[in-house]
Amino acid sequence: MAKVFVVYDTKYGNTKLVAEKIVEGIGEVEGIETAISDVEETDPKKAADYDAILIGSPTHFGGPVRGINKFIDKLGKLDLKAKWVAVFDTYIKEDFEKAVKKMEKRINEKVPRLKLIVPGLSIKVGDMKGPIVDGELPKCKEFGIKIARQLKT
Ligand SMILES: Cc1cc2nc3c(=O)[nH]c(=O)nc-3n(C[C@H](O)[C@H](O)[C@H](O)COP(=O)(O)O)c2cc1C
């Protein structure tokens, strides 16, 4: 059975909600085990033991938050079982840089063993504290389903 670890950081709860919806999507495909956890409570060694790691961050100043960067850097120093990765973010500003791009770049540089399963997902929030804009949450579930199907092929 393929195993997926979903790790996120969040200040106001929106990125956590995105992570939960992704897990819900993965759950719609049979035969995939998931774990989900806040980055502050996550031992990278545990995540390293899963087949795929999904990493989510709010966009702060056009990039991911520090805790997520640190997590990626720590993964780079481990002997990973994991082969696959995908990233997601939340953001407000449409025409500004989003965290996904920088997370993908950092993973490519620091953890080259991890290959992208799917391109990163960016989810729009209406204001600093949210809520997530209408029509965005179904994208999270779809993202989860897509990842789960990829892992089964
Ligand atoms: C310090 C700080 C910096 C931010 N910078 C950006 C930014 O550069 N671009 C953007 O679209 N949103 C920015 N935001 C809005 C966040 O993306 C938004 O608060 C976040 O998506 C909400 O997710 P959360 O509930 O998981 O914290 C910023 C928010 C904070 C608190």
The ligand as a Tripos MOL2 file, in Angstrom:
@<TRIPOS>MOLECULE
LIG
   31    33     1     0     0
SMALL
NO_CHARGES

@<TRIPOS>ATOM
      1 C1          3.4400   38.1670    7.0800 C.3       1 LIG1
      2 C2          2.5330   37.8540    5.9350 C.ar      1 LIG1
      3 C3          2.9780   38.0640    4.6310 C.ar      1 LIG1
      4 C4          2.1350   37.7700    3.5320 C.ar      1 LIG1
      5 N1          2.6080   37.9310    2.2480 N.ar      1 LIG1
      6 C5          1.8050   37.5790    1.2000 C.ar      1 LIG1
      7 C6          2.2940   37.6460   -0.1500 C.ar      1 LIG1
      8 O1          3.4370   38.0050   -0.4150 O.2       1 LIG1
      9 N2          1.4580   37.2890   -1.1490 N.ar      1 LIG1
     10 C7          0.1800   36.8440   -0.9170 C.ar      1 LIG1
     11 O2         -0.5160   36.5330   -1.8690 O.2       1 LIG1
     12 N3         -0.2960   36.7630    0.3430 N.ar      1 LIG1
     13 C8          0.4750   37.1050    1.3980 C.ar      1 LIG1
     14 N4         -0.0090   36.9910    2.6850 N.ar      1 LIG1
     15 C9         -1.3470   36.4570    2.8960 C.3       1 LIG1
     16 C10        -1.2530   34.9700    3.1860 C.3       1 LIG1
     17 O3         -0.9830   34.2750    2.0090 O.3       1 LIG1
     18 C11        -2.5270   34.4830    3.8670 C.3       1 LIG1
     19 O4         -2.5810   35.0490    5.1440 O.3       1 LIG1
     20 C12        -2.4990   32.9660    3.9730 C.3       1 LIG1
     21 O5         -2.7030   32.3800    2.7140 O.3       1 LIG1
     22 C13        -3.5150   32.4410    4.9140 C.3       1 LIG1
     23 O6         -3.1710   31.1060    5.1480 O.3       1 LIG1
     24 P1         -3.1360   30.5120    6.6200 P.3       1 LIG1
     25 O7         -4.5180   30.6850    7.1710 O.co2     1 LIG1
     26 O8         -2.7950   29.0700    6.4310 O.co2     1 LIG1
     27 O9         -2.1060   31.2350    7.4190 O.co2     1 LIG1
     28 C14         0.8200   37.2900    3.7690 C.ar      1 LIG1
     29 C15         0.3910   37.0950    5.0980 C.ar      1 LIG1
     30 C16         1.2230   37.3720    6.1660 C.ar      1 LIG1
     31 C17         0.7190   37.1220    7.5660 C.3       1 LIG1
@<TRIPOS>BOND
     1     1     2 1
     2     2     3 ar
     3     2    30 ar
     4     3     4 ar
     5     4     5 ar
     6     4    28 ar
     7     5     6 ar
     8     6     7 ar
     9     6    13 1
    10     7     8 2
    11     7     9 ar
    12     9    10 ar
    13    10    11 2
    14    10    12 ar
    15    12    13 ar
    16    13    14 ar
    17    14    15 1
    18    14    28 ar
    19    15    16 1
    20    16    17 1
    21    16    18 1
    22    18    19 1
    23    18    20 1
    24    20    21 1
    25    20    22 1
    26    22    23 1
    27    23    24 1
    28    24    25 2
    29    24    26 1
    30    24    27 1
    31    28    29 ar
    32    29    30 ar
    33    30    31 1
@<TRIPOS>SUBSTRUCTURE
     1 LIG1         1 GROUP 0 **** ****
